[in-house]
Amino acid sequence: MSFSLFLQNFLNGLSIGSVYAIFALGYTLIFSILGIINFAHGAVFTLGAYFTYFLMGGAVGFNGLLATAQLPIALPFWLATLLGGVLAGLVGVAIERFAFRSLRRRGADPLLTVVSSLGVALMIVSLIQYWVGAESYTFPDDTYGKLPAAIDFGTVENPIPIRTVQIVIFLISAIILTVLTYLINTTKYGKAMRAVAEDATTSSLLGIDTNRFVVLTFFMSSFLAGIAGTLVGSSVSIVGPYFGIGYGLKGLAVIVLGGLGSIPGAMVGGLVIGLIEAFVPADYSAYKDAIAYGILFMMLLVRPQGLLGRKIIQKV
């Protein structure tokens, strides 16, 4: 493999891996607080991409209740992405309120929360299809402004062109991961959130409003899903209401690989899977998911708790 091809694959792997990490962090935040997997996360990922597309002035297709509708505004990509993430976060708050809160207060079996989140996911997908149809939506060519389509990191004799979208996705992802790490590790809210994750009952006795932090966690989780959906959608287009299902499964693989409940593990796991996929030879690209999952299974045979997860000790 030539150096130029290696560098291309490496940067592409970092780009998609960083998106996997952002998306998987949403799973991890909720799991660390409530010990459950929110299977509606992939549907929120899809909503984030739709929100940004329409906020940028994109028109609805010829199907759905809102056929040919279009907002009277066209926000720049950066602002639309931020607002799309906020809207996705508010959807996450609504999901917590109507699908999880009553089950949590009654101490329901975790399996019921899984069923509830699956039901929410199906409902969101059906609503998307009902309102805007099932066709694909492509972001405009000038999504990233006047930036060139590709940036050459090589020389005239040995060009190494990298798609600008890949670089932008990696930079945005790196900024988000850095800010989130800072918020969780150094701020008062982050410390309180970690305390609730460690022991919700004791945190409540110490005066921490656990319900408030559960709501905040759902907002942050869904915000991250919405941003991740936008980044992927701007790169490969929105391929319909089921857009987030494949990425939802990939996000689950990431948190298992990194370690359930481990925020650093979600980051590392996302980058590892992204790099594995990037270095799959072109002739076997159709099998890159199978290869990534195969390596995941083999690693878990050696380290079941994941790369950065902790062994769970059960007291009897």
C-alpha positions as CSV (number, residue, x, y, z in Angstrom):
1,M,0.0,0.0,0.0
2,S,1.4,3.4,-1.0
3,F,1.8,6.2,1.5
4,S,-0.8,8.3,-0.3
5,L,-3.4,5.5,-0.1
6,F,-2.5,4.8,3.5
7,L,-3.0,8.5,4.4
8,Q,-6.3,8.7,2.6
9,N,-7.6,5.6,4.3
10,F,-6.4,6.8,7.7
11,L,-8.0,10.2,7.4
12,N,-11.3,8.7,6.1
13,G,-11.2,6.2,9.0
14,L,-10.7,9.1,11.5
15,S,-13.6,11.0,9.9
16,I,-16.2,8.2,10.0
17,G,-14.9,6.9,13.3
18,S,-15.3,10.2,15.0
19,V,-18.9,10.3,13.8
20,Y,-19.4,6.8,15.2
21,A,-17.9,8.1,18.5
22,I,-20.3,11.0,18.7
23,F,-23.3,8.8,18.0
24,A,-22.2,6.1,20.4
25,L,-21.6,8.7,23.2
26,G,-25.4,9.3,23.1
27,Y,-26.0,5.6,23.9
28,T,-23.3,5.7,26.6
29,L,-24.6,8.7,28.4
30,I,-28.0,7.2,28.9
31,F,-26.7,3.7,29.7
32,S,-24.3,5.2,32.3
33,I,-27.2,7.0,34.0
34,L,-30.1,4.5,33.7
35,G,-28.4,1.3,32.7
36,I,-30.6,0.9,29.6
37,I,-30.1,1.1,25.8
38,N,-32.3,3.7,24.1
39,F,-33.2,2.0,20.7
40,A,-34.9,5.2,19.6
41,H,-31.4,6.8,19.3
42,G,-31.1,5.8,15.6
43,A,-34.4,7.4,14.8
44,V,-33.3,10.7,16.4
45,F,-30.1,10.4,14.4
46,T,-32.3,10.4,11.3
47,L,-34.4,13.4,12.5
48,G,-31.3,15.5,13.1
49,A,-30.3,15.1,9.4
50,Y,-33.8,16.0,8.3
51,F,-34.0,19.0,10.6
52,T,-30.7,20.5,9.3
53,Y,-31.7,19.8,5.7
54,F,-35.0,21.7,6.0
55,L,-33.5,24.5,8.0
56,M,-31.0,25.1,5.2
57,G,-34.0,25.7,2.9
58,G,-34.3,22.3,1.5
59,A,-37.7,21.5,0.0
60,V,-39.9,18.4,0.7
61,G,-40.2,15.9,-2.1
62,F,-43.4,15.1,-4.0
63,N,-44.6,12.6,-1.4
64,G,-45.9,12.9,2.1
65,L,-48.3,15.3,3.8
66,L,-45.9,18.2,3.4
67,A,-45.2,17.5,-0.3
68,T,-43.2,20.4,-2.0
69,A,-43.3,22.5,1.3
70,Q,-40.3,24.6,2.1
71,L,-39.3,26.9,5.0
72,P,-39.1,30.6,4.1
73,I,-35.6,30.8,5.5
74,A,-32.3,29.2,4.5
75,L,-29.8,29.1,7.3
76,P,-26.1,28.5,6.7
77,F,-24.9,24.9,7.4
78,W,-23.2,25.7,10.7
79,L,-26.2,27.4,12.2
80,A,-28.7,24.8,10.8
81,T,-26.6,22.0,12.2
82,L,-26.6,23.6,15.7
83,L,-30.4,24.2,15.6
84,G,-31.0,20.8,14.1
85,G,-29.1,19.3,17.0
86,V,-31.1,21.3,19.5
87,L,-34.4,20.2,18.0
88,A,-33.2,16.6,18.1
89,G,-32.3,17.2,21.8
90,L,-35.8,18.4,22.5
91,V,-37.2,15.3,20.8
92,G,-35.0,13.3,23.2
93,V,-36.5,15.2,26.2
94,A,-40.0,14.3,24.9
95,I,-39.0,10.6,24.5
96,E,-37.8,10.6,28.2
97,R,-41.0,12.2,29.3
98,F,-43.5,10.0,27.6
99,A,-41.6,6.7,27.0
100,F,-39.3,6.3,30.0
101,R,-40.2,8.4,33.0
102,S,-43.3,6.5,34.1
103,L,-41.5,3.1,33.7
104,R,-38.6,4.4,35.6
105,R,-40.7,5.7,38.5
106,R,-42.5,2.4,38.8
107,G,-39.3,0.5,38.7
108,A,-40.3,-1.4,35.6
109,D,-38.3,-4.3,34.2
110,P,-35.5,-3.0,31.9
111,L,-36.9,-5.2,29.1
112,L,-40.0,-3.0,29.1
113,T,-37.9,0.1,28.5
114,V,-36.3,-1.7,25.5
115,V,-39.7,-2.4,24.1
116,S,-40.9,1.2,24.7
117,S,-37.8,2.6,23.0
118,L,-38.3,0.3,20.0
119,G,-41.9,1.5,19.8
120,V,-40.8,5.1,19.8
121,A,-38.3,4.4,17.1
122,L,-41.0,2.8,14.8
123,M,-43.3,5.7,15.5
124,I,-40.7,8.3,14.6
125,V,-39.8,6.5,11.4
126,S,-43.5,6.2,10.4
127,L,-44.1,9.9,11.1
128,I,-41.2,10.9,9.0
129,Q,-42.5,8.8,6.1
130,Y,-46.0,10.2,6.6
131,W,-44.9,13.8,6.7
132,V,-42.1,14.0,4.1
133,G,-42.2,10.7,2.2
134,A,-39.6,8.0,1.9
135,E,-37.4,9.4,-0.9
136,S,-33.7,10.4,-0.5
137,Y,-32.7,14.0,0.2
138,T,-29.3,15.4,-0.8
139,F,-27.7,18.4,0.8
140,P,-26.8,21.2,-1.7
141,D,-23.4,21.3,-3.3
142,D,-22.5,24.6,-1.5
143,T,-23.3,23.1,1.9
144,Y,-19.8,23.9,3.1
145,G,-19.7,27.3,1.4
146,K,-16.8,28.1,-0.9
147,L,-14.5,25.4,0.4
148,P,-13.0,23.2,-2.4
149,A,-14.4,19.8,-3.0
150,A,-11.0,18.2,-2.0
151,I,-7.8,19.4,-0.4
152,D,-4.5,18.0,-1.7
153,F,-2.0,17.0,1.1
154,G,0.6,15.7,-1.3
155,T,2.9,17.1,-4.0
156,V,2.6,17.5,-7.7
157,E,4.3,14.2,-8.3
158,N,2.4,12.4,-5.6
159,P,-1.0,14.0,-5.0
160,I,-3.0,13.0,-1.9
161,P,-6.5,14.4,-2.4
162,I,-8.8,14.2,0.7
163,R,-12.5,15.1,0.4
164,T,-13.1,18.4,2.2
165,V,-16.3,16.9,3.7
166,Q,-14.2,14.3,5.5
167,I,-11.9,16.9,7.0
168,V,-14.8,19.1,8.1
169,I,-16.6,16.1,9.7
170,F,-13.5,15.2,11.6
171,L,-12.9,18.7,12.8
172,I,-16.5,19.2,14.0
173,S,-16.4,15.8,15.7
174,A,-13.1,16.6,17.4
175,I,-14.5,19.9,18.7
176,I,-17.7,18.3,20.0
177,L,-15.8,15.4,21.7
178,T,-13.4,17.9,23.3
179,V,-16.2,20.2,24.6
180,L,-18.2,17.2,25.9
181,T,-15.1,15.8,27.7
182,Y,-14.5,19.1,29.3
183,L,-18.2,19.5,30.4
184,I,-18.3,16.0,32.0
185,N,-14.9,16.0,33.7
186,T,-14.6,19.6,35.0
187,T,-17.9,21.4,35.3
188,K,-20.4,21.2,38.2
189,Y,-23.1,19.7,36.0
190,G,-20.7,17.1,34.7
191,K,-19.6,16.1,38.2
192,A,-23.2,15.8,39.3
193,M,-24.0,13.7,36.2
194,R,-21.2,11.3,37.0
195,A,-22.4,11.1,40.6
196,V,-25.9,10.2,39.5
197,A,-24.4,7.6,37.1
198,E,-22.4,6.1,40.0
199,D,-25.3,6.0,42.5
200,A,-28.6,7.7,41.8
201,T,-30.1,7.0,45.3
202,T,-27.1,8.4,47.2
203,S,-27.0,11.4,44.8
204,S,-30.6,12.2,45.5
205,L,-30.0,12.0,49.3
206,L,-27.2,14.5,48.9
207,G,-29.5,17.0,47.2
208,I,-28.9,16.3,43.5
209,D,-32.1,16.5,41.5
210,T,-31.7,13.2,39.6
211,N,-34.8,13.7,37.4
212,R,-33.3,17.0,36.2
213,F,-30.0,15.3,35.2
214,V,-31.8,12.4,33.5
215,V,-33.6,15.0,31.3
216,L,-30.3,16.8,30.7
217,T,-28.7,13.5,29.7
218,F,-31.5,12.7,27.2
219,F,-31.1,16.1,25.7
220,M,-27.3,15.8,25.4
221,S,-27.7,12.3,24.0
222,S,-30.2,13.2,21.4
223,F,-28.3,16.4,20.5
224,L,-25.2,14.3,19.7
225,A,-27.4,11.9,17.6
226,G,-28.8,14.8,15.7
227,I,-25.3,16.3,15.0
228,A,-24.0,12.9,13.9
229,G,-27.0,12.4,11.6
230,T,-26.3,15.8,10.0
231,L,-22.6,15.0,9.4
232,V,-23.3,11.7,7.8
233,G,-26.2,13.1,5.8
234,S,-24.1,15.9,4.4
235,S,-21.6,13.4,3.3
236,V,-23.7,10.6,1.8
237,S,-27.2,12.1,1.6
238,I,-30.3,11.2,3.6
239,V,-31.5,7.9,2.2
240,G,-35.0,7.9,3.7
241,P,-36.7,7.4,7.1
242,Y,-34.7,4.2,7.9
243,F,-31.4,6.2,7.4
244,G,-30.4,5.7,11.0
245,I,-31.0,2.0,11.5
246,G,-27.6,0.8,10.2
247,Y,-25.8,3.5,12.2
248,G,-27.8,2.6,15.3
249,L,-26.5,-1.0,15.1
250,K,-23.0,0.4,14.5
251,G,-23.3,2.6,17.5
252,L,-24.2,-0.4,19.7
253,A,-21.1,-2.2,18.4
254,V,-19.0,0.8,19.3
255,I,-20.2,1.0,22.9
256,V,-19.7,-2.8,23.3
257,L,-16.2,-2.6,21.9
258,G,-15.3,0.4,24.0
259,G,-17.0,-0.8,27.1
260,L,-20.5,-0.3,28.2
261,G,-20.9,3.0,30.1
262,S,-17.4,4.2,29.4
263,I,-17.2,7.6,27.7
264,P,-13.6,7.3,26.7
265,G,-14.4,3.8,25.5
266,A,-17.1,5.1,23.2
267,M,-14.6,7.5,21.7
268,V,-11.9,4.9,21.2
269,G,-14.3,2.2,20.0
270,G,-15.7,4.6,17.4
271,L,-12.3,5.4,16.0
272,V,-11.2,1.8,16.0
273,I,-14.2,0.6,14.0
274,G,-13.9,3.6,11.6
275,L,-10.3,2.8,10.9
276,I,-11.0,-0.9,10.5
277,E,-13.6,-0.1,7.9
278,A,-11.4,2.4,6.1
279,F,-8.6,-0.2,5.6
280,V,-10.8,-2.9,4.2
281,P,-9.6,-3.5,0.6
282,A,-11.9,-2.1,-2.1
283,D,-12.5,-5.6,-3.5
284,Y,-14.1,-6.5,-0.1
285,S,-15.9,-3.2,0.6
286,A,-19.2,-5.0,0.6
287,Y,-18.1,-7.0,3.5
288,K,-16.6,-4.2,5.6
289,D,-19.4,-4.4,8.2
290,A,-18.9,-8.2,8.6
291,I,-15.2,-7.7,9.0
292,A,-15.6,-5.0,11.6
293,Y,-18.1,-7.1,13.6
294,G,-16.0,-10.2,13.2
295,I,-13.0,-8.4,14.8
296,L,-15.3,-7.1,17.5
297,F,-16.5,-10.6,18.4
298,M,-12.9,-11.9,18.5
299,M,-11.8,-9.1,20.7
300,L,-14.7,-9.7,23.1
301,L,-13.7,-13.3,23.5
302,V,-10.4,-12.0,24.9
303,R,-11.8,-9.0,26.8
304,P,-15.5,-9.3,27.4
305,Q,-15.8,-5.9,29.2
306,G,-14.5,-4.0,26.1
307,L,-11.4,-2.0,25.6
308,L,-11.9,0.5,28.4
309,G,-14.8,-1.1,30.3
310,R,-14.6,-2.3,33.9
311,K,-15.3,-5.9,35.1
312,I,-18.7,-6.1,36.9
313,I,-18.3,-7.7,40.2
314,Q,-21.5,-9.4,41.5
315,K,-21.7,-9.8,45.3
316,V,-23.6,-12.8,46.6
